Amino acid sequence: MKLSVNLERCIKAAECSTYHAELFAASDDGFPLVIVEEPEGEQLEDAEDAVRVCPGNAITLTREDN
């Protein structure tokens, strides 16, 4: 699974970097930076939660087919 943020949809609410700092960091311009692009285990559960709580619906978690 690949974690990403659509910066065009992001409203800079910082929900992701506040509640899931192990996955996201806040950049100087207020947009989130993905720290862990391919979360596994407990981080995958946290990534799924970040997708659910993002107020701008900007976070996606997609399956990468080989």
Order of alpha helices (4+ residues) and beta strands (2+ residues): beta-alpha-beta-beta-alpha-beta
